């Protein structure tokens, strides 16, 4: 066999291997690697998502409190306004009356102080995951870790 014939056979062999494609085992290995990466990313992203929801609830509660203070100052009303009244009076955007979990904020007036809060992820009033307009950063972190 001549050298050119050997090279020609080697080239054909390489071309044949290149056209072969991928096997099922190779595809399954790639899918398994992608699943492990996605699982790790989920573990990192989910706590940050929970914390951002709690922070959004605090910002929303602050907005509701400010609207309630404005409503009380302008209306010179002694009663505590509710979220629906604030939206009807155009003091609060009607799209911002619900917290990140889809429940309406609650306004509470106590001896001249006005506070707004969200019932949190569980939707129950008076539980540790409630978010007030004056919730501190450390409390936000604790609520997000629940």
N, C-alpha and C positions, 0 to 999 in steps of 0.2 A: 504494500500500500504506500502510495506516495504521501508526502507531507501535505500537499494541497487537498487530497482526499480526506485525510484525517481532520484537517481544519474544517472542511466542509461538513463532515459528520458531526463535529463538535458544535458547530454553529446551528445545525438543524436540531441537535439535542437541546441546546439552550433555548432556541425558539419554541420548541415543543413544551419545555418546562414553563416558559413565560406565559404561554397560552392556556395552561392547565387550569387556572382559576384558584379559588379558595375552597377548602374542605369544610364540612359541617363542624368539625372540631375547632377549626380556627375561628369560625363565626361565633361559636358558643363561648370560646375564651374571650373574645372581644366583648360580647354581651355581658359576661360575668364581670369583667373589669369595669365596664360602664355602670353596672348596677352597684358595685362597691363604691365608686366615685359619687354616684347620685345619693347613696345612703349617707355617706360622710358629709356631703353638702347639706343635706336635709338636717342633720344633727347640728350643723353650724348656723343655718339660716332660721330655723324655727324659733329658737329663743329670741332672736333679734326681731322677728315678726311679732311675737307676743309683746315685747317691750314697746315696739312702735305703736301697737294698738292702745296700750295703756297711756302712752304719752299723747296720742291723738285724743283720747277721752279727756285727759286733763285740759288740753288746749280748748276742746269743745266746751267743757264745763266753764272755763274762764270766759269764753265768748258769751255763753248763756247768762252768766252772772253779770257781766258788763251790760248786756241788753236789759236785764231785770233792773239793775240800778238806774239805767237811763229811763226806763219805763216808769219807775216809781218817782223819779225826780220830776219828770215832765207831767205825769198824771196827778202828782201829789196825792197818790192813793195810799191808804194805810194798809190795804190788804196785800198779800204776797202774790205777785203775778205768776201764772203758770206758763209753761213753754208754749202752749197753744195760743194764749193771749198775746205773748210776745211776737209770735209769728203773724197773728192777725193784725196787730198794731204796726207791723212792718219794722219792728225793732230788731228782729232776728230773721235771718234767711230761712225760709220754710224747709230748705234742703239740709239745714244744720240743726234740726231739732232732735235727731237721733244720735246715739253714741255709736262707736265702731261695731258694736254687737247688734245694732238694729233696734235698740230700746230707747224710748225718749228719756231725755235728761229730766231731773227733778230739781225744782227750785225750792229752797227752804229759807224762810225769813225768821230770824230769832233776835229780838231786842235791837232792831235797827241794822243788824248784820244780814247780808244776803249771801247765800252760798248755793252753788249748783253742783250736782254730782251725778255720776253714772253708777248704775248698779253693778257694773263689771261684767265679766264673762258669764257668771252664773245667772245674772238677771234678778238676783234676790237682794232686797234691801237689808242693810245692816250686817252684811257679811264682810270678812276681811278684804275682799277684792273690790270693794267700792272705791271709786276714784272721785275725789273732790277737786274743786277748782284750786285749792291750796295744798294739794298733795306734793310732798317734797320728792327730790330725785331719789333719795334712798328708799322711800316708801314705794315709788314707782318700780324700782328694781325688785323689791320684795314681792309686790303684786305680780309682776311679770314672771317671777320664778315659781309662783303657786301652780 
